[in-house]
Amino acid sequence: MSEIKRLVLDVLKPHSPSIVELSRKLGKLVGVLGVNCSVNEVDKDTESIKITIEGHSINFDKVTGTIEAMGAVIHSVDSVSAGKKIVEEVETPQDR
């Protein structure tokens, strides 16, 4: 089975806990080397955030469980990189 190296998630969360707290929790998971959380949109009760996680062996179920335990939900999995290395997307003429 190929190991997950990068996950990009669209997540909806309440204002509390903060993205700092959520990032720290995710960063402590086994196999995770780094986490980036960015707020995309804020409304009265929630925040829409983009979470990028990189590591050598990311456990998707543990990531999902951690996010849900903090009161957030994954709207979509926007990108996944798996295998021996991360392959960056390249722009093609169709992307322009």
Residue frames as a rotation matrix with the C-alpha (Angstrom) as fourth column:
MET 1
0.582 0.813 0.000 0.00
0.813 -0.582 0.000 0.00
0.000 0.000 -1.000 0.00
SER 2
-0.188 -0.627 0.756 1.28
0.611 -0.678 -0.409 3.44
0.769 0.385 0.511 -0.95
GLU 3
-0.261 0.005 -0.965 1.88
0.914 -0.319 -0.249 5.86
-0.310 -0.948 0.079 1.92
ILE 4
0.713 0.543 0.445 0.19
0.632 -0.771 -0.072 9.28
0.304 0.332 -0.893 1.88
LYS 5
-0.366 -0.926 -0.094 2.75
0.922 -0.347 -0.174 12.10
0.128 -0.151 0.980 1.72
ARG 6
-0.993 0.084 -0.077 0.45
-0.074 -0.989 -0.127 15.15
-0.087 -0.120 0.989 1.34
LEU 7
-0.241 0.970 0.037 -3.22
0.970 0.242 -0.006 15.89
-0.015 0.034 -0.999 2.01
VAL 8
-0.986 0.097 0.135 -5.06
-0.090 -0.995 0.052 19.09
0.139 0.039 0.990 1.13
LEU 9
-0.466 0.841 -0.273 -8.43
0.882 0.465 -0.072 19.38
0.067 -0.275 -0.959 2.85
ASP 10
-0.553 0.472 0.687 -11.29
-0.232 -0.879 0.416 21.88
0.800 0.071 0.596 2.79
VAL 11
-0.559 0.241 -0.793 -12.62
0.763 0.523 -0.379 21.98
0.324 -0.818 -0.476 6.36
LEU 12
0.063 0.633 0.771 -15.46
-0.158 -0.757 0.634 23.79
0.986 -0.161 0.052 8.11
LYS 13
-0.434 -0.295 -0.851 -14.85
0.755 0.396 -0.523 24.46
0.491 -0.870 0.051 11.82
PRO 14
0.771 0.603 -0.205 -16.35
0.607 -0.598 0.524 26.49
0.193 -0.528 -0.827 14.65
HIS 15
0.628 -0.542 0.558 -14.35
-0.358 -0.838 -0.411 29.56
0.691 0.058 -0.721 15.73
SER 16
-0.068 -0.630 0.774 -13.08
-0.993 0.118 0.010 27.61
-0.098 -0.767 -0.634 18.71
PRO 17
0.374 -0.866 -0.330 -10.71
0.514 -0.103 0.852 25.82
-0.772 -0.489 0.406 18.76
SER 18
0.500 -0.291 -0.816 -8.41
-0.584 -0.809 -0.069 28.14
-0.640 0.511 -0.574 16.82
ILE 19
0.895 -0.252 -0.367 -6.45
-0.217 0.474 -0.854 27.07
0.389 0.844 0.369 13.76
VAL 20
-0.088 -0.944 0.318 -3.36
-0.864 -0.086 -0.496 27.24
0.496 -0.318 -0.808 16.00
GLU 21
-0.119 0.121 0.985 -4.79
-0.787 0.594 -0.168 24.56
-0.605 -0.796 0.024 18.30
LEU 22
0.853 0.494 0.169 -6.00
-0.272 0.695 -0.666 22.44
-0.446 0.522 0.727 15.38
SER 23
0.607 -0.704 -0.369 -2.60
-0.508 0.014 -0.861 22.70
0.612 0.710 -0.349 13.64
ARG 24
-0.280 -0.733 0.619 -0.76
-0.952 0.130 -0.276 21.65
0.122 -0.667 -0.735 16.81
LYS 25
0.234 0.465 0.854 -3.02
-0.568 0.778 -0.267 18.60
-0.789 -0.422 0.446 17.27
LEU 26
0.984 0.155 -0.085 -2.58
-0.152 0.498 -0.854 17.50
-0.090 0.853 0.514 13.67
GLY 27
0.394 -0.914 -0.093 1.16
-0.690 -0.227 -0.687 18.14
0.607 0.335 -0.721 13.83
LYS 28
-0.192 -0.435 0.880 1.50
-0.935 0.353 -0.030 15.70
-0.298 -0.828 -0.475 16.74
LEU 29
0.808 0.553 0.205 0.09
-0.461 0.809 -0.364 12.77
-0.367 0.199 0.909 14.75
VAL 30
-0.010 -0.802 0.597 2.52
0.036 0.596 0.802 9.97
-0.999 0.030 0.023 13.92
GLY 31
-0.101 -0.138 0.985 3.79
0.911 0.384 0.148 10.29
-0.399 0.913 0.087 10.35
VAL 32
0.830 0.420 0.367 3.04
0.526 -0.807 -0.268 14.02
0.183 0.416 -0.891 10.06
LEU 33
-0.222 -0.972 -0.080 6.01
0.974 -0.217 -0.065 16.32
0.046 -0.092 0.995 9.46
GLY 34
-0.963 -0.122 -0.239 4.19
0.142 -0.987 -0.070 19.61
-0.228 -0.101 0.968 8.92
VAL 35
-0.066 0.992 0.105 0.78
0.978 0.085 -0.189 21.28
-0.196 0.090 -0.976 8.86
ASN 36
-0.994 -0.108 0.017 -0.45
0.109 -0.970 0.217 24.51
-0.007 0.217 0.976 7.29
CYS 37
-0.118 0.990 -0.076 -3.91
0.956 0.092 -0.280 25.92
-0.270 -0.106 -0.957 8.09
SER 38
-0.989 -0.132 0.066 -5.27
0.146 -0.929 0.341 28.96
0.017 0.347 0.938 6.25
VAL 39
-0.252 0.939 -0.234 -8.59
0.378 -0.127 -0.917 30.68
-0.891 -0.320 -0.323 6.85
ASN 40
-0.797 0.035 0.604 -10.50
0.597 -0.114 0.794 31.16
0.096 0.993 0.070 3.59
GLU 41
-0.306 0.799 0.518 -13.81
-0.059 -0.559 0.827 32.48
0.950 0.222 0.219 4.86
VAL 42
-0.947 0.057 -0.318 -15.38
0.321 0.074 -0.944 33.52
-0.030 -0.996 -0.088 8.18
ASP 43
-0.193 0.909 0.369 -19.02
0.046 -0.367 0.929 33.84
0.980 0.196 0.029 9.06
LYS 44
0.277 0.396 0.875 -20.93
-0.744 -0.487 0.456 34.34
0.607 -0.778 0.160 12.31
ASP 45
0.769 0.176 0.614 -20.42
-0.580 0.594 0.557 30.81
-0.267 -0.785 0.559 13.67
THR 46
0.722 -0.434 0.538 -17.81
0.437 0.890 0.131 29.06
-0.536 0.141 0.832 11.51
GLU 47
0.135 -0.748 -0.650 -14.60
-0.730 -0.519 0.445 29.32
-0.670 0.414 -0.616 9.54
SER 48
0.996 0.019 0.091 -13.81
0.053 0.690 -0.722 27.65
-0.077 0.724 0.686 6.25
ILE 49
0.364 -0.931 -0.014 -10.17
-0.675 -0.274 0.685 26.60
-0.642 -0.239 -0.729 6.28
LYS 50
0.733 -0.316 -0.603 -7.69
-0.370 0.559 -0.742 24.92
0.572 0.766 0.293 3.97
ILE 51
0.583 -0.559 0.590 -5.45
-0.521 0.300 0.799 22.37
-0.623 -0.773 -0.117 5.70
THR 52
0.580 -0.518 -0.629 -2.30
-0.476 0.411 -0.777 21.07
0.661 0.750 -0.008 4.03
ILE 53
0.681 -0.348 0.645 -0.53
-0.488 0.441 0.753 18.20
-0.546 -0.828 0.130 5.78
GLU 54
0.445 -0.605 -0.661 2.81
-0.595 0.352 -0.722 16.72
0.669 0.715 -0.204 4.74
GLY 55
0.333 -0.377 0.864 4.62
-0.790 0.390 0.474 13.74
-0.516 -0.840 -0.168 6.15
HIS 56
-0.663 -0.661 -0.351 6.18
-0.748 0.572 0.335 10.39
-0.021 0.485 -0.874 5.41
SER 57
-0.803 0.453 -0.387 3.18
0.345 0.883 0.317 8.24
0.486 0.121 -0.866 6.31
ILE 58
-0.750 0.578 0.321 -0.04
-0.659 -0.692 -0.296 10.19
0.051 -0.433 0.900 6.99
ASN 59
-0.835 0.551 -0.014 -2.88
0.541 0.815 -0.208 8.14
-0.103 -0.181 -0.978 8.46
PHE 60
-0.700 0.598 0.391 -6.03
-0.104 -0.627 0.772 9.57
0.707 0.500 0.501 6.89
ASP 61
0.206 0.830 -0.519 -8.30
0.503 0.365 0.783 7.99
0.839 -0.422 -0.342 9.50
LYS 62
-0.133 -0.338 -0.932 -6.30
0.980 -0.185 -0.073 9.59
-0.147 -0.923 0.355 12.35
VAL 63
-0.975 -0.189 0.118 -6.41
0.213 -0.944 0.250 12.96
0.064 0.269 0.961 10.59
THR 64
-0.343 0.929 0.139 -10.18
-0.007 -0.151 0.989 12.66
0.939 0.338 0.058 10.09
GLY 65
0.253 0.429 -0.867 -10.69
0.802 0.408 0.436 11.59
0.541 -0.806 -0.240 13.71
THR 66
-0.540 -0.549 -0.638 -8.63
0.805 -0.557 -0.203 14.49
-0.244 -0.623 0.743 15.04
ILE 67
-0.926 0.233 0.298 -10.49
-0.041 -0.846 0.532 17.04
0.376 0.480 0.793 12.93
GLU 68
-0.042 0.989 -0.143 -13.89
0.099 0.147 0.984 15.66
0.994 0.027 -0.104 13.94
ALA 69
0.046 -0.001 -0.999 -12.91
0.957 0.288 0.044 15.46
0.288 -0.958 0.014 17.63
MET 70
-0.795 -0.385 -0.469 -12.27
0.504 -0.849 -0.156 19.21
-0.338 -0.361 0.869 17.48
GLY 71
-0.047 0.928 -0.368 -15.79
0.300 -0.339 -0.892 19.89
-0.953 -0.153 -0.263 16.18
ALA 72
-0.275 -0.127 -0.953 -14.85
-0.756 -0.584 0.296 20.36
-0.594 0.802 0.065 12.52
VAL 73
0.510 0.443 0.737 -15.93
0.162 0.793 -0.588 18.53
-0.845 0.419 0.333 9.37
ILE 74
-0.694 -0.718 0.048 -14.11
0.105 -0.035 0.994 17.79
-0.712 0.695 0.100 6.14
HIS 75
0.302 0.771 -0.561 -16.01
-0.525 -0.356 -0.773 19.30
-0.796 0.528 0.297 3.21
SER 76
0.976 -0.022 -0.215 -13.71
-0.180 0.466 -0.866 17.80
0.119 0.884 0.451 0.60
VAL 77
0.259 -0.940 0.224 -10.36
0.381 0.312 0.870 16.17
-0.888 -0.141 0.439 0.00
ASP 78
0.809 0.132 -0.573 -8.88
-0.339 -0.692 -0.638 18.56
-0.480 0.710 -0.515 -2.56
SER 79
0.403 -0.732 -0.549 -5.55
-0.694 0.146 -0.705 16.84
0.597 0.665 -0.449 -3.20
VAL 80
0.822 -0.250 0.512 -3.67
-0.227 0.680 0.697 13.69
-0.522 -0.690 0.502 -2.18
SER 81
0.270 -0.804 -0.530 -0.06
-0.824 0.092 -0.560 12.76
0.499 0.588 -0.637 -2.88
ALA 82
0.738 -0.039 0.673 1.04
-0.407 0.770 0.491 9.20
-0.538 -0.637 0.553 -2.24
GLY 83
0.870 -0.473 -0.140 3.97
0.176 0.563 -0.807 6.98
0.461 0.677 0.573 -3.12
LYS 84
0.272 -0.873 -0.404 7.70
0.959 0.278 0.044 7.25
0.074 -0.400 0.914 -2.57
LYS 85
-0.797 -0.510 -0.324 7.82
0.532 -0.846 0.023 11.00
-0.286 -0.154 0.946 -3.21
ILE 86
0.172 0.833 -0.526 5.54
0.291 -0.553 -0.781 13.99
-0.941 -0.019 -0.338 -3.72
VAL 87
-0.519 -0.223 0.825 4.90
0.852 -0.058 0.520 14.73
-0.068 0.973 0.221 -7.38
GLU 88
-0.522 0.292 -0.802 4.14
0.022 -0.935 -0.355 18.39
-0.853 -0.202 0.481 -7.99
GLU 89
0.497 0.750 0.438 1.40
0.585 0.083 -0.807 19.27
-0.641 0.657 -0.397 -10.47
VAL 90
-0.746 -0.666 -0.006 2.56
0.421 -0.478 0.771 20.73
-0.517 0.572 0.637 -13.75
GLU 91
0.040 0.752 -0.658 0.63
-0.309 -0.617 -0.724 23.29
-0.950 0.232 0.208 -15.75
THR 92
-0.524 -0.099 0.846 -0.56
0.696 0.524 0.492 22.14
-0.492 0.846 -0.206 -19.14
PRO 93
-0.969 0.159 0.190 -2.14
0.012 -0.738 0.675 24.17
0.247 0.656 0.713 -21.96
GLN 94
-0.173 0.968 -0.181 -5.59
0.512 0.245 0.823 22.99
0.842 0.050 -0.538 -20.78
ASP 95
-0.026 0.098 -0.995 -4.99
0.993 -0.113 -0.037 24.68
-0.116 -0.989 -0.094 -17.41
ARG 96
-0.874 -0.443 -0.198 -4.53
0.416 -0.895 0.165 28.12
-0.250 0.062 0.966 -18.97
